[in-house]
Amino acid sequence: MVFFIKVYESLIPHKEHNIYSYTVNPELVINNDILKLNSSEMGKLSSILYFSVFKRIPSLQVFKKYLDDLVNVLLKLEKPII
């Protein structure tokens, strides 16, 4: 299931970045309303989720480290990550 859809508001030539927002999947929003988050709001939401999950379930840090190490090994071996 897709949680967020990245929407490009405008593509500005000769600029360092594009302007975009994220639309939350309407199936996840009460009354199927449209909920948009700008890139700053999305960054804040990501930080809140990341730190709240790892504070509530500290053992996930060990699992995350394991997965990070596994990815590093696969990259060094030039094997695909599926």
N, C-alpha and C positions, 0 to 999 in steps of 0.2 A: 504494500500500500504506500502510495506517495503521500507524505505529510505536507510538504511545501512545494510550491511551484514558483520557480524564479521567473520573474517578469521583467523584461528590459523596458524601462520607461522611455528612454531615448538613447541613441547611439551617437555620441558626440565625436566627430573626427578631430584629430590633433589634440585630444585630451588624454590624460593618463588613465582614466577609468571611465566606465560606463555607469549610467544611473539606472539602478534596478531596485525592485522591491520583491517581496515574497508574498504570495497568496496562499493562505492556509486552505487545505483541501476542504471544500464545503461539507463533505460527509463528516468531518470532525468538529464542525462548528454547530452550536445550537441553532435550530431553525434553518440550517443550511445557508446562513448569512455569509456574505463575503467579508473576509477578514484579511487585511493587508498589513504587512510589517515592512518598514523601510530597513535598509541594511544595518543601521545603528540599533534599531529595536531587535532585529534578528540576532545581532551579536550579543546584546544584553540577555536575551532569552536563552541563547546557547550557553552563556556563562552560568546563568542561574541553574539551568538543568544539569550541566556538567558538575558544578561544585555541590549541588544538593544531592545528586546521586552518589558521588564518591564520599560524601560525609555520612550518608545513611548506610552505605554498604561499602565499608573500607576494603573488604576482600576483593572488590572489583579492581582495585589498583594493581593487585598481584596478577590478575587475569589480563588486564590491559598491558602490563609490562611483558607478559608472556607473548601476547599477540604482536606487540611491537617488535620484540626480538625475533619472532617467527617471520615477520615481514622483512626484517633486515636480512635474515639468512636467505630467504627466497630471492630478494633483490640481488644479493651477492652471487647467487647461483644462476641468476638470470632466468628464473622460473616464473611462470605466470601466477598471479594471485587471483584466485577465483572467488 
